[in-house]
């Protein structure tokens, strides 16, 4: 995540305030959520919980309370707050904050474990800018992915710098053999690369595209299949391969593509 301007934060809040983000494993990893920092405080009670989902106006958490304690929490008129913590990649230290809230409802999470409950909480004031930025950035990526899924971004020097790549050189593994290639363009759903015809299999199918040189550690590896092979005009020794991703790319890749479009 990047530090956003106040105008961009205001736009994210206006556009996505009511939209919920589910904190699955990938979202937890990319957002930097510190799961051990999540707790609901009601009066003098501090209840560790799991953040299941959150919007900028409310959240759903999972916690362990019995029926009697649950009834007390719902009747309690004391101020409540949800504590969250994040460690972002560019920050030296974790950041934590409280969001004032009230408990709206408690519901059963599993019939096998009746003491484990879903708690729905409503924020009673606008949350930290960090939460707005974290949720808003994820939702903005999803929105752009839907609207611009097949819109390809040519890898110019400016774009490479914006998405954090040092060069167009990348690595395409075909049938387990890593081959040096050059990125021509990228999109949310696929890529086009330029590759030497030397050593290229007759009917290449499934591939793995690594954004970075073959000899470098893999930061982003994308599974896909080759859907089109074209000649490169003026270069008889090169082929252009169009790749369609066969699985959902990681959020870190989608962040790169989103940043290439700019904040629109």
N, C-alpha and C positions, 0 to 999 in steps of 0.2 A: 504494500500500500504506500501511496505517496501523500505528502502533506498538501492538502487542497486549499484553494482560496476560499474566502468566506462566501463569495458569490456562488462558487461551485457547490459548496456544502449546502447553501440555502436551496439551490436547485434540486440537489439530491433529496433533501428532506421534503420538498414540495412534491416531487414526483413519486417517491418511493416510501413515504412515511408509513403507509398502512401495509406494505408488502412484507411478508414474513420470509426469513432465511432459515432453513433447517441446518443445524450444525452437525453435519455428518463428518466422517474422518477427514475427507479432503478439505472441507471448509475450515475445520479446526486447524489443520496444518497450515493452510495458506493464510488464514486470518491471524494466526499466532495466539489464538485463545488459550489462556492458561486454565485448564479445566479444574485444577486444584484451588483456584481463586474464586470459584462460583459459590456464592452462599446467599441465602435469603435471611435478612435480619428483621424480626418482628418483635418490637419491644426489646426485652433482654435476651430473646432467643436468637441464636445464630445457627441456622440450619444449612449444612452442606447440601448441595444439590447439583444436578446435571442440567446444563443449558441445552434444552432440546431444540428450541427455535426462538427467534426474536425478530420483531420489527422495530421501528423507531418509536412505537407507541405502546407496545406490550410484549410480553414474553411468555413462553411456556417452559417450565422447569420440572424436573423429576426429583422427588425427594422422598425420604422415608419418615412417615409419621403415622401413628395409629389413629383410630377413629376419634378417640377422645381429644387428642392433641389437635387433630384436624378441625374439629368443631370449635375448639378454643381459638385457633388461628383465624377462622372465618368470623368469629364474634369480636375479635380483638380490634379495638379502635386506635391502638398505638400506631405511630408512624412505622412504615415498613420500607425497606430498601433492598435492592438487588445489587450485590457486589460483583464486579467483573474485573478481569485482568487480561491484558494482552502483552505479548512480546513480539513486536514487529521487527522485521529483518534489519531495518536501518537504525533501530533504536538501541542504545547501549544498555539500557535498563528497562525492565517491564513497566507498564503503565497500568494503574488500577483506578477505579472510580466507583462511586455509588450512584444508583439511579433510584430516586424516591418512587415508591409505587404503592399499590394496594392490591390485596389478593381478591380476585374476582370469583374464583371457583376452585374446588378440589374435585378430582375425579379419579376413579380406579385406573391404575396403569396395567395391572395384570390380575386376573382372578386367582392365580396361584400365589400371588404375593400381595394380599390386600393392604398391607401396610405401606406399599410403594405407591405413590400417588402423583398424578399430574397436577401441577398448580399453575393456573392461569393468572398472570399479574398484569395490571395496567399501570403504565408509567404515569405519574401525576405531574410531571414536568418534562420538558424536552431533555433528552439524555445528552451525555457528553459528545462533543464534536468527534471524538475518536470512534464512538459507536456509529454515529451518522456516517462517517467516512468509511468505516469497515463494511457496514451493511450496504450503503449506497454504492460503493465501488463494485461489490459483488453483483448487485442487482443491475447496475449499469452495463456490466459485461454481459449478463444474460439477455438484456434488452437488445444490445448491439448484435449479439450472436444470432438472435432471431431475425433481426432486420437486415443484417449484412452477412449472413452465413456464407454466401458464395461470392462475395465481393473480394476480389484479390488485390493484394497490396504489393506493388513492385518494390523490390529491395534496393532502393536508392541509398546513398551514403547517409542522408538525413534520416530515413526510416530505420536503417540499421542502428544508428546512434540512439534513436528514440526507444527502440525495443530492447536495447542492451546487448546487441551482437557486435562482435569486433569485425567480422567480415562476412561475405556471402558464402564462404567455404563451409561445407557441412559434410555429413557422412550418411550414406545410404547403404543399409545392409540388405542384400538380396540373397536369399537362400543361405543366410548365415555368413556371407562374405562382405566385409565392409569395403565400400567403394567411395572414393573422393568425388564429391559433387559440388555444384554451386546453386544456391537458391536464386530462382528467378522471381517467384512471388509466393506469398503465403495468404491463407484465409483461415476463418474459423473451422472450415470443413475439409481443407486440403492444402496442397502445395504443388508447385511446379519446379523441377530441378533440371539442371543441365548436367549431362553425364557423358563421359567418354564411351564410345561404342566398343572399345577394347575390353574384353572380359565380360561384356553384358550378355546374360543368358538369352536364349532364343525367345522364350516366352516367360518373362519375369511376371510374377504374380504378387504374393504378399511381400511387403517390405517393412523395414523399420528406419525411420528418418530421425537422425540425431542432429540437433541444432548445435553445431560445433565441429571442430576437426576430429577426424577418426582417432587420432592418438590422444585426444583430451578426454577427461572424465565426462560421462554423460550427465548433463543437467536436465535436458528434456528429450525424451525419446517418444516418437509418435508411430503407432501401428497403422498400417494402411495397405492399400492395394493400388497397383498401377492401372489406370483406366484409359490412358491414351499415351501413345508414343509418336513423336513427331520429329521430322528432320529439322535441323537448325540451319537456316539459310546462310550460305557462305562458309559453313564449318562441317565438312563431310565427316569429320571424326567425332562429332557431338550429336547427342540425341536429347530431346526435351521430353521428360517423363511427367505426366500429370498424375498426382497421387490423391486418392480420396481416403480420408481417415476412416478406419473401420471400428474405432472405439472413441468414446468421448475424451477429448484432450484434457489434460490437467488444467486446473484454474490458472496456474502459473503461466502456461502457454496462452490461455485466453487473455490474461492481463497484458501480455506482449502485443497481441493483435489489437486489443482495445486501445492501448496507448498509441499504436500506429495511426489509428483513425483520428486521434486527438480527442479533446473533451468537447464533444458536440452534443 
